[in-house]
Amino acid sequence: MGTSKNYTSSLIILTTLFFMWGFLTCMNDILIPYLKEIFDLKYWQAMLIQFCFFGAYFIGSLVYYILSLRIGDPINKIGYKNGIIIGLVVAGVGCFLFYPAAQFKLYGFFLAALFILGLGFTMLQIAANPYVSILGSPETASSRLNLSQAFNSLGTTIAPIFGGYLIYEYFFSHGETGGEAVKIPYLVFGIIFILVAIVFKFIKLPEFVNEDEVVKGKGALKFKNLSYGTVAIFMYVGGEVAIGSFLINFIGLDEIMGLKESVAKNFLAYYWGGTMIGRFSGALSLSAMEKTKKYAMMLLLSVLSFGLIFFISGMEFNTVLPYLGIIALNFVAFIVGKGLSGRTLGLFGTISIVLIALAIFSSGSFAMWCLIGVGVFNSIMWSNIFTIAIDGLGKFTSQGSSLLVMAILGAALVPLIQGILADNIGLQASFIVPLCCYIYIMFYGFYSPKWKSNNSEQLKPKAGFH
C-alpha cells in the first residue's frame, strides 16, 4: 500500500470522528432551551451546560499539559491511534450517563454526563487535530484541517434538525417528560462511540513520531504564534458557542421573530451549516489548486452545501434568500483573502464584528440573518488559528495542541458571562460579549505573520503502522 493511498484512507477515517463530535457538540444547543424549560432555569443556569461540557476540555487539557511537563508528551508515548481510542471510550461512557440522569430527573446529573463526554472529546481533539495537520505537506495543513472541520460542521448542521426532532417532537410527543426525551438518543450515541473505538483498534494508521528525544518542560510557550493563538482559540470557541447557545432564544424574542423552539431550531442548522459551507470553500481556497478551477469548485460546493441545508431544514426558498447574500459575501472574502491564512482570518473576523453589531442594533428577520451569518465566517477560524499557532513547533507540537485545546475553556466561560449579562441587560444587548471575542480574532489574523516562528523542525513519518 503506497504512502499517498495510506494518507487518503487515514484522512477519510479521521474525518468520520470530526463529524461525530460535531454532531454531539451541537446537540448542546438543543439541550439548552429544552432543559431550561424542563427545570425552569435562568439563562446563566442553562449556560452551565456549556460550562460543564467545555470546562472538561480545560480540565482534561490542563492535566495533559501537566503530564507533558513532568513525563514528556503522552501522545508521543502512546501514539495517536491509542489516544483516539481512549477519547472514543470516554465519550461513550458520557453518553451512557444521560440515561440515569433522565431517569432520576437531576439537572446536576446531566451536567456530570456532559463533563465526562467533554473529557472524551478533549482527548479526540488533542490527538486528531495535529494528526490531520501533519498527515501530508505542511503547506496544505490548513486545507486538510479545513476539510476535516467541514465534516465536523456537517454534523453540527444535521444535529439541530435530526436531534431537535427526536427530542422536541418524537420522544416528547410520546410522553417523555422531565428530561427523559434524551435517554434513547444519547444511549444510541454511546453505542456508536464504543463501536467506532473497536473499529479503530483494528484499523491501520500511519505512525508519526518526533525522531528527537522528547523534551520535558514548557518549551511550547516560547513561541509567540502559539501563546497569542491560545487566546485566539479561547475567543473563537467562546464567541461561536455563545451565539449558537443563545440563537434559538434570540429568534424567539418578540422583537426578532417570536418563534417557538420547535421552529427556531431549524434556523440553527443555517448557523452551523454556514460553517460547513465556509470550511469546504476554505479547504479549496487554501489548497494548491489552479485559481480558476479552485473558484469554480468553491462555488459548486457552496451551492451543493446550501442545497443540503435547505433540504433538511424544510423551509420555503423566499425565507432563506438573505442567506444567499451572506454566502456570496463569504465567496468574495475568500477571493480578497488570496489563500493567506492570517489575512483571511483577519478579514473574516472583521465581517463577523459588523454582522454581530447589526444584530444587536436592528430587529426582525434582518437581525436574525445577521447573527446566523456569523456562522459562515466562523468556518475557517479554528483551522487557521490552529495551524498558524502550531507552525514550526516541531517536537512541541502535541504539547502546543494541548494548550490550544485547553483554550476551549472559552466555550465554557463566554456563554456563561453572556448568560449573566442577558439576565441583567437583556438577551439582544448581551451579544456585545461575542463581539469583543471577534475583535481579538481580527487582531490575531492580521498580526499573526509577525509572530509565526521560523523554527524549521517538522514531524516526520516513520515507516510502519500501529
VOGU-3710 file (C-alpha; in Angstrom, 3 decimals, decimal comma):
1> mgtsknytss> 0,000/0,000/0,000  1,534/3,324/-1,078  2,075/6,250/1,218  -0,303/8,552/-0,598  -3,056/5,955/-0,501  -2,457/5,390/3,201  -2,786/9,101/3,888  -6,019/9,367/1,914  -7,701/6,432/3,669  -6,478/7,680/7,040
11> liilttlffm> -7,938/11,129/6,404  -11,295/9,578/5,476  -11,346/7,540/8,693  -10,363/10,508/10,849  -12,943/12,735/9,179  -15,728/10,476/10,499  -14,590/11,425/14,005  -14,860/15,122/13,211  -18,436/14,515/12,020  -19,392/12,643/15,181
21> wgfltcmndi> -18,088/15,111/17,731  -19,558/17,970/15,704  -22,980/16,356/15,918  -22,793/15,774/19,671  -21,349/19,229/20,405  -24,213/20,943/18,591  -26,732/18,834/20,497  -25,915/21,088/23,466  -27,693/23,927/21,645  -30,801/21,729/21,603
31> lipylkeifd> -30,386/20,723/25,244  -30,113/24,326/26,491  -33,655/25,544/25,671  -35,057/22,058/26,362  -33,589/21,677/29,853  -34,113/25,396/30,561  -37,835/24,823/30,198  -37,912/21,419/31,912  -36,036/22,600/35,030  -37,237/26,254/34,879
41> lkywqamliq> -33,702/27,660/34,666  -32,383/31,199/34,312  -30,115/31,957/31,366  -26,925/31,649/33,409  -28,087/28,314/34,875  -28,840/26,955/31,406  -25,358/28,019/30,310  -23,920/25,592/32,873  -24,500/23,011/30,130  -21,768/24,618/28,041
51> fcffgayfig> -19,724/25,419/31,162  -19,519/21,758/32,201  -19,074/20,382/28,686  -16,354/22,775/27,591  -14,940/23,111/31,095  -13,997/19,454/30,677  -11,828/20,489/27,731  -9,915/22,811/30,020  -9,527/20,290/32,857  -8,566/17,449/30,506
61> slvyyilslr> -6,090/19,571/28,560  -4,602/21,024/31,757  -3,952/17,513/33,075  -2,445/16,568/29,704  -0,210/19,638/29,703  0,984/19,000/33,280  1,819/15,413/32,315  3,767/16,680/29,291  5,804/18,912/31,590  6,601/16,098/34,033
71> igdpinkigy> 6,977/12,964/31,912  7,053/14,192/28,311  4,305/14,279/25,681  1,757/11,462/26,394  0,670/11,232/22,735  4,264/10,660/21,704  4,353/7,743/24,166  1,001/6,044/23,483  0,514/7,072/19,827  -2,260/8,991/18,072
81> kngiiiglvv> -4,308/5,854/17,498  -4,483/4,875/21,180  -5,233/8,474/22,092  -8,217/8,436/19,745  -9,475/5,101/21,135  -9,291/6,396/24,718  -11,244/9,515/23,689  -13,961/7,436/21,994  -14,460/5,148/25,005  -14,685/8,044/27,490
91> agvgcflfyp> -17,140/9,878/25,197  -19,258/6,711/25,011  -19,400/6,488/28,809  -20,504/10,131/28,975  -23,381/9,413/26,578  -24,479/6,375/28,602  -24,748/8,549/31,732  -27,585/10,526/30,150  -29,868/7,545/30,775  -29,645/7,580/34,603
101> aaqfklygff> -29,620/11,406/34,531  -33,008/11,380/32,805  -34,233/8,503/34,986  -33,510/10,396/38,223  -34,538/13,771/36,712  -31,487/15,572/38,159  -30,036/18,583/36,346  -26,725/18,083/38,140  -26,515/14,532/36,776  -26,964/15,870/33,233
111> laalfilglg> -24,115/18,296/33,858  -21,885/15,464/35,118  -22,661/13,393/31,997  -21,771/16,356/29,802  -18,487/16,799/31,682  -17,484/13,156/31,022  -18,498/13,496/27,362  -16,357/16,637/27,137  -13,349/14,796/28,581  -13,643/12,209/25,814
121> ftmlqiaanp> -13,800/14,893/23,146  -10,770/16,567/24,697  -8,628/13,532/24,007  -10,020/13,299/20,486  -9,189/16,956/19,831  -5,636/16,672/21,180  -4,920/13,577/19,100  -6,872/14,157/15,881  -6,268/17,848/15,068  -2,451/17,755/14,918
131> yvsilgspet> -2,603/14,308/13,293  -4,597/15,718/10,384  -2,199/18,685/10,214  0,926/16,512/9,868  -0,690/13,881/7,626  0,866/15,365/4,491  2,622/18,501/3,300  2,935/21,343/5,865  1,959/23,818/3,119  -1,508/22,250/2,788
141> assrlnlsqa> -2,092/21,615/6,508  -4,776/24,340/6,775  -6,513/22,931/3,703  -6,662/19,399/5,176  -7,846/20,615/8,568  -10,481/22,821/6,933  -11,748/19,786/5,005  -11,985/17,652/8,163  -13,601/20,545/10,030  -16,123/20,863/7,187
151> fnslgttiap> -17,413/17,391/8,011  -17,413/18,400/11,681  -19,748/21,190/10,567  -21,864/18,721/8,603  -22,507/17,054/11,954  -23,407/20,379/13,563  -25,719/21,134/10,636  -27,666/17,891/10,875  -27,845/17,861/14,698  -30,364/20,728/15,138
161> ifggyliyey> -32,786/19,126/12,683  -32,390/15,436/13,477  -31,567/15,775/17,176  -34,145/18,519/17,641  -36,798/16,337/16,005  -36,005/13,409/18,304  -36,061/15,471/21,493  -38,699/18,140/20,785  -41,084/16,162/18,636  -40,716/12,367/18,545
171> ffshgetgge> -39,875/11,396/22,131  -41,507/14,452/23,723  -44,743/13,776/21,827  -44,628/10,197/23,104  -44,996/11,435/26,671  -41,307/11,590/27,658  -41,058/14,432/30,174  -38,667/15,642/32,870  -35,689/15,270/30,569  -36,456/11,673/29,576
181> avkipylvfg> -36,696/12,534/25,868  -32,878/12,467/25,696  -32,444/8,931/27,070  -32,675/6,904/23,868  -30,813/9,340/21,551  -27,758/9,537/23,827  -27,841/5,796/24,510  -27,561/5,246/20,748  -24,733/7,794/20,514  -22,858/5,957/23,274
191> iifilvaivf> -23,143/2,627/21,479  -21,850/4,218/18,261  -18,780/5,646/20,030  -17,892/2,253/21,538  -18,335/0,522/18,168  -16,105/3,094/16,439  -13,478/2,611/19,172  -13,479/-1,110/18,391  -13,094/-0,367/14,675  -10,149/1,950/15,391
201> kfiklpefvn> -8,498/-0,784/17,430  -8,181/-2,960/14,352  -7,542/-0,479/11,535  -4,067/0,600/10,428  -2,962/4,221/10,629  0,388/5,758/9,632  2,579/6,441/12,660  4,125/9,876/13,131  6,681/10,492/15,818  9,333/13,068/16,542
211> edevvkgkga> 12,742/11,495/15,970  14,393/13,735/18,577  14,307/12,931/22,266  11,068/14,123/23,865  11,854/17,287/25,805  10,124/17,975/29,106  9,265/21,496/30,206  7,129/24,387/28,933  9,010/24,827/25,660  5,861/25,352/23,571
221> lkfknlsygt> 5,101/28,644/25,306  8,225/30,299/23,894  6,507/30,536/20,505  4,506/33,772/20,191  2,301/32,345/17,457  1,204/29,690/19,964  0,784/31,891/23,044  -1,274/34,514/21,180  -3,038/31,723/19,278  -4,145/30,103/22,528
231> vaifmyvgge> -6,020/33,305/23,404  -7,443/33,393/19,858  -8,849/29,855/20,238  -10,383/30,916/23,592  -12,091/33,863/21,912  -13,156/31,937/18,815  -14,814/28,977/20,519  -16,293/31,296/23,146  -17,898/33,562/20,569  -19,047/30,751/18,293
241> vaigsflinf> -20,600/28,649/21,068  -22,195/31,667/22,766  -24,028/32,627/19,570  -25,144/29,037/18,935  -26,260/28,634/22,553  -28,498/31,715/22,531  -29,653/31,647/18,920  -32,897/29,729/19,500  -33,853/32,050/22,382  -32,786/35,093/20,302
251> igldeimglk> -35,058/34,068/17,427  -37,835/33,561/19,980  -37,713/37,211/21,102  -40,825/39,153/20,087  -38,716/41,950/18,587  -36,848/39,430/16,413  -39,123/36,649/15,110  -41,143/35,403/18,112  -40,818/31,749/17,053  -41,212/28,697/19,275
261> esvaknflay> -38,195/26,460/19,996  -39,516/23,644/17,785  -39,491/26,043/14,802  -36,465/28,180/15,700  -34,238/25,090/15,883  -34,410/24,806/12,078  -32,644/28,171/11,725  -29,845/26,831/13,910  -29,000/24,488/11,034  -28,175/27,545/8,902
271> ywggtmigrf> -25,839/28,930/11,571  -23,823/25,720/11,872  -24,366/24,848/8,213  -22,773/28,133/7,231  -19,626/26,977/8,971  -19,709/23,839/6,839  -20,064/25,882/3,641  -17,135/28,095/4,584  -14,935/25,163/5,560  -15,440/23,356/2,268
281> sgalslsame> -14,590/26,609/0,497  -11,664/27,153/2,846  -10,241/23,709/2,129  -10,142/24,652/-1,557  -9,095/28,289/-1,065  -6,006/27,292/0,925  -5,098/24,430/-1,413  -2,564/24,475/-4,241  -5,264/24,041/-6,914  -5,189/26,230/-10,056
291> ktkkyammll> -7,070/29,508/-9,393  -9,896/29,246/-11,961  -10,634/25,623/-11,105  -10,396/26,445/-7,403  -13,020/29,215/-7,552  -15,318/27,099/-9,716  -15,127/24,230/-7,221  -15,678/26,626/-4,290  -18,806/27,970/-5,955  -20,091/24,483/-6,753
301> lsvlsfglif> -19,514/23,201/-3,210  -21,185/26,302/-1,742  -24,284/25,707/-3,880  -24,403/21,988/-3,044  -23,890/22,643/0,687  -26,633/25,272/0,692  -28,896/22,801/-1,106  -28,278/20,226/1,619  -29,092/22,691/4,413  -32,164/23,948/2,555
311> fisgmefntv> -33,375/20,381/2,031  -33,018/19,231/5,627  -34,472/22,476/7,061  -37,656/22,159/5,025  -38,090/25,948/4,726  -39,509/27,994/1,862  -36,949/29,432/-0,535  -38,121/33,039/-0,065  -37,495/32,754/3,673  -33,796/31,950/3,232
321> lpylgiialn> -32,953/34,361/0,392  -30,908/36,687/2,687  -28,682/33,716/3,482  -27,604/33,501/-0,170  -26,345/37,075/0,058  -24,189/36,117/3,056  -22,742/33,145/1,126  -21,901/35,491/-1,769  -20,136/37,852/0,646  -18,187/34,887/2,021
331> fvafivgkgl> -17,067/33,932/-1,504  -15,819/37,486/-2,150  -13,984/37,495/1,192  -12,151/34,298/0,233  -11,017/35,916/-3,016  -9,770/39,001/-1,168  -8,010/36,735/1,349  -5,972/35,231/-1,523  -5,460/31,908/0,272  -3,379/33,523/3,044
341> sgrtlglfgt> -4,320/32,036/6,427  -3,707/35,142/8,552  -5,196/37,637/6,113  -8,341/35,535/5,566  -8,745/35,066/9,320  -8,471/38,811/9,964  -10,934/39,600/7,189  -13,483/37,060/8,438  -13,125/38,440/11,967  -13,852/41,949/10,699
351> isivlialai> -17,011/40,881/8,855  -18,209/38,946/11,932  -17,848/42,086/14,058  -20,039/44,049/11,639  -22,703/41,302/11,492  -22,974/40,997/15,289  -23,180/44,779/15,686  -26,031/44,853/13,157  -27,814/42,027/15,029  -27,575/43,982/18,289
361> fssgsfamwc> -28,885/47,278/16,924  -31,572/46,077/14,488  -34,651/43,857/14,689  -36,794/41,353/12,822  -35,506/38,902/10,226  -32,616/41,244/9,315  -31,143/40,931/12,823  -31,721/37,178/12,789  -29,920/36,600/9,471  -27,030/38,852/10,500
371> ligvgvfnsi> -26,443/36,703/13,575  -26,904/33,454/11,634  -24,469/34,788/9,020  -21,628/34,843/11,546  -21,607/31,044/11,248  -20,450/31,297/7,628  -17,446/33,378/8,694  -16,644/31,164/11,689  -15,784/28,499/9,152  -12,005/28,761/8,757
381> mwsniftiai> -11,263/30,281/12,154  -10,481/27,117/14,110  -8,301/25,532/11,441  -6,497/28,745/10,520  -5,793/29,708/14,131  -4,727/26,132/14,932  -2,317/25,734/12,021  -0,848/29,239/12,480  -0,391/28,539/16,192  1,425/25,181/15,830
391> dglgkftsqg> 3,528/26,253/12,845  7,193/25,471/13,488  6,672/23,878/16,921  8,335/20,593/15,881  8,696/18,339/18,932  6,426/20,682/20,914  3,504/20,209/18,507  1,366/17,912/20,693  2,169/19,963/23,795  1,111/23,070/21,917
401> ssllvmailg> -2,009/21,260/20,725  -2,972/20,501/24,334  -2,655/24,212/25,171  -4,895/25,112/22,251  -7,493/22,529/23,259  -7,232/23,845/26,837  -8,273/27,215/25,447  -11,647/25,685/24,543  -12,369/26,852/28,100  -13,640/29,927/26,247
411> aalvpliqgi> -16,722/27,935/25,243  -17,391/27,299/28,937  -16,848/30,854/30,201  -18,002/33,174/27,403  -21,596/31,784/27,192  -21,809/31,900/30,988  -20,665/35,544/31,016  -23,184/36,353/28,292  -25,880/34,494/30,232  -25,259/36,611/33,332
421> ladniglqas> -25,349/39,745/31,169  -28,539/38,582/29,402  -30,307/38,177/32,760  -29,396/41,773/33,631  -29,432/43,887/30,454  -31,428/41,722/28,040  -30,523/38,960/25,589  -30,046/41,091/22,471  -27,679/43,585/24,124  -25,677/40,725/25,683
431> fivplccyiy> -24,218/39,841/22,265  -21,650/42,555/22,957  -19,722/39,690/24,625  -19,082/37,594/21,475  -18,498/40,825/19,539  -15,484/41,520/21,766  -14,225/37,994/21,058  -14,166/38,624/17,309  -12,254/41,879/17,764  -9,344/39,851/19,158
441> imfygfyspk> -9,640/37,286/16,340  -9,368/40,087/13,782  -6,263/41,328/15,605  -4,657/37,851/15,657  -5,370/37,225/11,983  -3,849/40,442/10,692  -0,844/40,375/13,022  -0,071/36,641/13,088  2,550/36,775/10,285  4,755/38,782/12,672
451> wksnnseqlk> 4,556/36,059/15,328  4,924/32,866/13,306  8,025/31,004/14,301  10,911/30,455/11,921  11,622/27,117/13,551  12,115/24,621/10,711  11,577/21,476/12,806  8,866/19,280/11,407  7,367/15,980/12,458  8,460/13,193/10,148
461> pkagfh> 6,672/9,980/9,239  8,212/6,751/10,388  7,770/3,614/8,317  5,294/1,124/9,701  1,914/1,210/11,393  0,478/0,936/14,860
//
